[in-house]
Each structure stands twice: as C-alpha cells, then as structure tokens.
Amino acid sequence: MAKLEQVQALTFDLFGTILDLGGSLTPFIDDMLREKGSDTTAEQFWQQWRYRQRLEQFQDTIMMLGHGGYLETVRRAFVYVLALNKIEMSKEEVQTFLACWQELSPFPEVRAGLEKLGARYKLVGLSNGDPAFLDHLAKNRIQWNFDDVISVTTMGAFKPHPAVYRRAAQILGLEVGECMMVSANSFDVVGARACGLRGAYVNRYDLPYEDSPYRADVTVANFTELAEAIA
C-alpha cells in the first residue's frame, strides 16, 4: 500500500494485542471464584473486570487528578467487580491475588510475527502499563527485545489521549505518519489515526470497529496475518 511506504516503526499495544490477558488470567480467576464459593464464571468475571478497568483508565485521564498508573486501575476495577459479584476479599487477599498479572503470556503466534516484522520495521511497545511492569513483561514474559518500550506514564495520560501518540513519535525521532499503531483495541487505532499515525487493527475478538471516520489501514485477525499484510 502506497500510504504505508513511509512507515518506519510499528508501535504495539501490549495488553490484549501481544499479551493474552483472558487466557492468562481466567485460570487464576476460576480458582479464586471456587475458593470464594461464587457461582460467577471466570469468563463473566473477566469480561466485567476488563470493561471496568477501561472505565477506570478513562476516568483517571478525564478527572486530571494525577496519573494513577495501570496496575492501580487494575486494582480498582478488581475491587469494583468483587463488590458487583458480592465477593468479599481483604486488602491483603486482593494484593496477593493481583500478583497473577505478573504471569501474563503472549499469544502463540506473536514471536514469529515479530520476527518477520522486525526485518522491515522498528518494533516498539507503546503501552498503558507502568514502566517497571512493562520491562518485566517484555523481558520475562514476551521475551522480545523491542527497539523501545514507551509507557504512557511519560505523558501522564492513558491511551487514547493524543499526547501518547504524538510524544511517542517524538521520542522515536519520527513524524507521526512514519509510525503505525498496532492494537486489538479499536479505540486505540482510532486515537492513533486521529493524530496522523497509520493504524493496524488486530481484531482478535471479532468485534466491530468504532463508528469513526478514522479507519484502520489494515485489519487482520492475528500477527501471522499482520506480517503477511505489511512485512
């Protein structure tokens, strides 16, 4: 595609795009629910948790009371969903359980896709995660040496705040149009496209795209298809 010829760097969302959140966390959730005697399924709890965490992130940015950090939104959302399902846990139990986020694993085709894409592009993590957490995930869980890993902590706001995408391009020494945001979250692709980045929507979950004029340049189901489309 002619409009992608100038792209030099791919900026990847990590949570849900590279890392399989549901697949990694539902076994831990299932054990917790059985221990607490809840009839909520792990899949239901996870969907509620993920949805609430996104609201926590948006609220964190909109209220402008200071950037709370990714793992704090994870914690707040978890506490909310516990209450929603009438499950009681102490603060200590919550902190112990949330260690499961350190065990996130990538989708199985990710590394092979990155290998192919890395032959043509600079590969960069651009994530809502906290810096030390991202370093752990990249080194120990994804086991990939990215050209850079950029945390939104630098900008003090969660994606899709425009500062995230514009500052990331600046950090990389590139024009926004020389970067392509790769994400399984369509709001993330829309946010990047609205700032002038190109966008690849990895539609892992067969979800509709946002009702927006800022369309993805490429839509694929996984990293195998992504590499075939743009490498």
C-alpha positions in Angstrom: 0.0 0.0 0.0 1.4 3.4 -1.0 0.2 5.1 2.1 2.2 2.6 4.3 5.5 3.0 2.4 6.7 5.8 4.7 6.1 3.7 7.9 9.3 3.1 9.7 8.1 2.0 13.2 5.3 -0.2 14.5 4.1 0.8 17.9 2.4 -2.1 19.6 -0.3 -2.2 22.3 0.7 -5.0 24.7 -2.4 -5.8 26.8 -4.8 -7.8 24.7 -2.8 -7.4 21.5 0.5 -9.1 22.2 -0.4 -10.5 25.7 -3.3 -12.9 26.0 -5.0 -11.3 29.1 -8.1 -13.6 29.2 -6.2 -16.8 28.6 -3.5 -15.9 31.2 -5.8 -14.7 33.9 -9.0 -16.8 33.8 -7.3 -19.8 35.4 -6.4 -17.7 38.4 -9.9 -16.1 38.4 -11.5 -19.6 38.3 -9.5 -20.8 41.3 -10.4 -17.6 43.3 -14.1 -17.9 42.5 -14.2 -21.6 43.5 -12.4 -20.8 46.7 -15.0 -18.0 47.5 -17.9 -20.2 46.6 -19.2 -17.8 43.8 -21.4 -19.1 41.0 -20.0 -16.4 38.7 -17.9 -17.9 35.9 -14.3 -16.9 35.3 -15.3 -15.7 31.8 -18.0 -13.5 33.2 -15.8 -12.1 35.9 -13.0 -11.4 33.4 -15.3 -9.6 31.0 -16.6 -7.4 33.8 -13.1 -6.7 35.1 -11.7 -5.8 31.7 -14.7 -3.5 31.0 -14.4 -1.8 34.3 -10.7 -1.3 34.1 -11.1 0.6 30.8 -13.6 2.9 32.6 -11.1 3.4 35.4 -8.5 4.4 32.8 -10.8 6.9 31.1 -11.8 8.3 34.4 -8.2 8.6 35.5 -7.4 10.7 32.4 -10.6 12.8 32.4 -10.6 13.8 36.1 -7.0 15.1 35.8 -6.1 14.4 39.5 -2.8 12.9 38.6 -1.9 9.7 36.6 -2.8 6.7 38.8 -0.9 4.1 36.8 -2.1 0.9 35.1 -1.9 -1.5 37.9 -3.8 0.8 40.1 -6.7 0.8 37.6 -6.4 -3.0 37.6 -6.8 -3.0 41.4 -9.7 -0.5 41.5 -11.5 -2.4 38.8 -11.0 -5.7 40.6 -12.4 -4.3 43.8 -15.4 -3.0 42.0 -16.1 -6.3 40.3 -15.7 -8.2 43.6 -18.4 -5.9 45.0 -20.6 -6.3 41.9 -20.5 -10.1 42.4 -20.8 -9.8 46.2 -17.4 -11.4 46.9 -15.5 -10.4 50.0 -11.7 -10.2 50.0 -9.4 -8.4 52.4 -6.9 -5.8 51.1 -4.2 -8.3 51.7 -6.0 -11.0 49.7 -6.5 -8.6 46.8 -2.8 -7.7 46.7 -1.8 -11.4 46.8 -4.3 -12.3 44.0 -3.2 -9.4 41.8 0.3 -10.9 41.5 -1.3 -13.1 38.7 -0.7 -10.1 36.4 3.0 -10.8 36.6 2.3 -14.1 34.8 0.8 -12.8 31.5 1.8 -14.7 28.4 1.8 -13.7 24.7 -0.5 -15.1 22.1 1.2 -18.1 20.5 1.9 -16.6 17.1 3.3 -13.3 18.4 7.0 -14.0 18.4 7.1 -15.5 14.9 5.1 -12.4 13.6 7.5 -10.1 15.3 10.5 -11.9 13.7 9.1 -11.2 10.3 8.0 -7.6 11.0 11.4 -6.8 12.6 13.1 -7.4 9.3 11.4 -4.3 7.9 10.3 -2.1 10.8 11.5 -0.7 14.2 9.3 -2.5 16.8 8.2 -0.5 19.8 6.0 -1.2 22.7 3.5 1.7 23.3 1.5 0.7 26.4 -0.7 2.0 29.2 1.4 -0.2 31.5 3.7 1.1 34.3 7.4 1.2 33.2 8.8 -1.5 35.6 5.9 -3.7 34.8 6.4 -3.3 31.1 10.2 -4.1 31.5 9.3 -7.3 33.3 6.7 -8.3 30.6 9.0 -7.6 27.7 12.0 -9.4 29.1 10.5 -12.3 31.1 7.0 -13.0 29.5 7.1 -11.8 25.9 10.9 -12.5 25.8 11.4 -10.0 23.0 14.0 -7.2 22.7 11.9 -4.3 21.5 13.7 -1.3 19.9 12.0 0.7 22.6 9.2 0.3 25.2 7.3 3.5 25.9 5.0 3.8 28.8 2.1 6.4 28.9 3.5 7.3 32.4 5.8 9.6 30.4 2.7 11.5 29.1 0.6 11.3 32.3 -2.5 10.0 30.5 -3.8 6.7 29.2 -4.5 6.0 25.5 -6.2 7.2 23.5 -5.1 10.6 24.8 -3.4 12.4 21.8 -0.3 13.2 23.8 0.5 9.5 23.9 0.8 9.0 20.2 2.4 12.4 19.4 5.0 12.1 22.1 5.8 8.5 21.1 6.6 9.6 17.6 8.8 12.4 19.0 10.7 10.0 21.3 11.4 7.8 18.3 12.5 10.8 16.2 9.9 10.2 13.6 6.9 12.0 12.0 3.6 10.7 13.2 2.9 9.4 9.7 6.1 7.3 9.9 4.6 5.3 12.8 1.8 2.7 12.7 -0.2 1.8 15.8 -0.9 -1.9 16.1 -3.7 -2.7 18.5 -6.5 -5.1 19.2 -8.4 -2.2 20.8 -10.2 -0.3 18.1 -10.3 2.9 20.2 -6.5 2.7 20.3 -6.3 2.6 16.5 -8.9 5.4 16.2 -6.9 7.6 18.7 -3.6 7.0 16.7 -5.2 7.6 13.3 -6.8 10.9 14.6 -3.2 12.0 15.4 -1.9 11.2 12.0 -0.4 7.7 12.6 -1.2 4.8 10.4 -3.2 2.1 12.1 -3.4 -1.7 12.1 -6.4 -3.3 13.8 -5.7 -6.8 15.1 -9.3 -7.9 15.5 -8.6 -10.9 17.8 -12.0 -10.9 19.3 -14.2 -10.4 16.2 -15.5 -7.1 17.4 -17.0 -4.2 15.4 -14.8 -1.2 14.7 -15.7 2.2 16.2 -18.2 4.4 14.4 -15.5 6.8 13.3 -14.0 8.3 10.1 -10.5 7.3 11.4 -10.4 3.9 9.9 -7.6 1.3 10.2 -5.3 0.9 7.2 -5.1 -2.8 7.8 -7.4 -5.2 9.6 -6.2 -8.7 10.5 -7.1 -11.4 13.0 -3.6 -12.1 14.4 0.1 -11.4 14.0 0.5 -14.1 11.3 -1.9 -12.2 9.1 -0.3 -8.9 10.1 3.1 -10.0 8.9 1.7 -11.3 5.7 -0.1 -8.0 5.1 2.7 -5.5 5.8 6.1 -7.2 6.2 
